[in-house]
Amino acid sequence: MVERGVRLAVDVGSVRVGVAASDPDGLLATPVETVPRGDTVEGGVSRLVEIVQERDAVVVYVGLPRHLSGREGSASEAARTYGVLLARALAPVPVRLIDERMSTVSAHRAMHASGRPGRRQRAVVDQAAAVVILQSALDFERSTGRRAGEPCESDGGGVEQREVSW
């Protein structure tokens, strides 16, 4: 059985980070906000720390982009690096990486189906993708009684030396 409490998910992009949150019972994911990344690798982390504290979150899921084959590429490495930075800033709140294949595609489709014009989608697509990521994690938790994804260790070391291209 997983601990009761608000869960957050983030969809890490090169320009923005979409954020979604659940209710304390972990039933429904809803959009929260889009956090600007700025020019740094750790861009937006301080705002995410504030959101976690404001909502008293018990876990944060970070979307891990993979190819359809399951292989990881440069975007996966960038998400892992961001996850480690976030885990360091949020400790002891756990940060977990969760497969996010197709989350952005699903978010675009849902917004298109709802009639939202393409140019207005950019402002919220990251939030919608975070909702897809979080809802997937919540569904996994309910069906298995365990947290989704893999732990993102805050003591991963070597993050500062990695060169990440966003």
C-alpha positions in Angstrom: 0.0 0.0 0.0 1.4 3.4 -0.9 1.5 6.4 1.4 -1.5 8.7 1.1 -0.7 12.2 0.0 -0.4 14.5 -3.0 1.8 13.3 -5.8 3.3 15.6 -8.4 4.6 14.9 -11.9 6.8 17.0 -14.1 7.3 16.9 -17.9 10.8 18.3 -18.4 11.3 20.2 -21.6 14.2 22.3 -22.9 12.2 25.5 -22.4 9.5 24.7 -19.9 8.5 22.2 -17.2 4.9 21.2 -17.0 3.6 20.3 -13.6 0.6 18.3 -12.5 -0.7 17.3 -9.1 -3.0 14.7 -7.7 -5.6 14.8 -4.9 -4.4 13.4 -1.5 -6.0 10.0 -2.3 -4.2 9.7 -5.6 -7.2 9.3 -7.8 -7.0 12.2 -10.3 -4.2 14.2 -11.9 -4.8 17.8 -12.7 -2.6 20.5 -14.3 -0.9 23.0 -12.0 1.4 25.3 -14.0 4.2 25.6 -16.5 7.5 26.6 -15.0 10.0 28.4 -17.3 13.4 26.7 -17.6 15.6 29.7 -18.3 19.1 29.3 -19.6 20.5 26.8 -16.9 20.3 23.1 -16.6 18.7 23.4 -13.2 16.2 26.0 -14.4 12.9 25.9 -12.6 14.0 23.7 -9.7 13.5 26.4 -7.1 9.9 26.9 -8.2 9.3 23.1 -8.2 10.6 23.0 -4.6 8.1 25.7 -3.7 5.2 23.8 -5.4 6.2 20.6 -3.5 6.2 22.5 -0.2 3.0 24.3 -0.9 1.2 21.1 -1.7 3.0 18.9 0.8 3.7 16.4 -1.9 4.8 12.9 -0.8 6.5 11.9 -4.2 7.5 13.6 -7.4 7.4 11.7 -10.7 9.7 12.9 -13.5 8.8 11.9 -17.0 11.5 9.8 -18.7 11.3 10.0 -22.5 12.2 6.8 -24.3 12.1 5.8 -27.9 9.2 3.6 -28.9 11.6 0.7 -28.8 12.3 1.4 -25.2 15.8 2.7 -25.7 17.0 5.9 -24.1 18.5 8.8 -26.0 19.8 12.3 -25.2 16.4 13.5 -24.0 16.4 10.6 -21.4 19.8 11.6 -20.2 18.7 15.2 -19.8 15.6 14.1 -17.9 17.7 11.8 -15.6 20.1 14.7 -14.9 17.2 17.0 -14.1 15.7 14.3 -11.9 18.9 14.1 -9.9 19.0 17.8 -9.4 15.4 17.8 -8.3 16.0 14.8 -5.9 18.9 16.7 -4.3 16.7 19.8 -3.8 13.7 17.9 -2.5 15.3 15.3 -0.3 13.8 13.5 1.7 10.8 13.7 -0.7 11.4 10.8 -3.2 11.8 11.6 -6.9 11.0 8.7 -9.3 11.5 8.4 -13.1 8.6 7.1 -15.0 8.4 6.1 -18.7 6.6 8.8 -20.5 6.5 7.4 -24.0 3.7 9.2 -26.0 2.7 11.5 -23.2 3.2 14.7 -25.3 1.5 13.1 -28.3 -1.4 12.1 -26.1 -1.6 15.6 -24.6 -1.6 17.2 -28.1 -4.3 14.9 -29.3 -6.5 15.6 -26.2 -6.1 19.3 -26.7 -6.9 19.1 -30.4 -10.0 17.0 -29.6 -11.1 19.6 -27.1 -10.9 22.3 -29.8 -7.9 24.3 -28.4 -6.1 26.1 -31.3 -2.6 25.0 -32.1 -0.9 28.2 -31.1 -2.6 28.2 -27.7 -1.6 24.6 -27.1 2.1 25.5 -26.5 1.2 27.3 -23.3 -0.4 24.2 -21.7 0.9 21.2 -23.6 3.6 20.6 -21.0 1.0 20.7 -18.2 -1.2 18.3 -20.1 1.8 15.9 -20.7 2.5 16.1 -16.9 -1.1 15.1 -16.3 -0.7 12.1 -18.6 2.5 11.1 -16.8 0.9 11.4 -13.4 -2.3 9.7 -14.2 -0.3 6.7 -15.5 1.6 6.6 -12.2 -1.6 6.8 -10.2 -3.2 4.0 -12.2 -0.1 1.9 -11.6 -0.2 2.6 -7.8 -3.8 1.6 -7.6 -3.3 -1.6 -9.5 -0.1 -2.8 -7.8 0.0 -1.0 -4.4 3.5 0.2 -5.2 5.0 3.4 -6.4 5.5 3.6 -10.2 8.9 4.1 -11.9 12.4 3.9 -10.7 14.0 5.9 -7.8 16.1 8.9 -8.9 18.9 8.9 -6.4 19.9 12.3 -5.1 23.5 11.2 -4.4 24.0 10.2 -8.1 27.3 12.2 -8.3 28.9 13.4 -11.4 25.9 15.5 -12.5 27.9 18.6 -12.5 30.4 17.1 -15.0 27.8 15.9 -17.5 27.3 18.0 -20.5 23.6 18.1 -21.3 22.2 19.5 -24.5 18.6 20.6 -24.2 
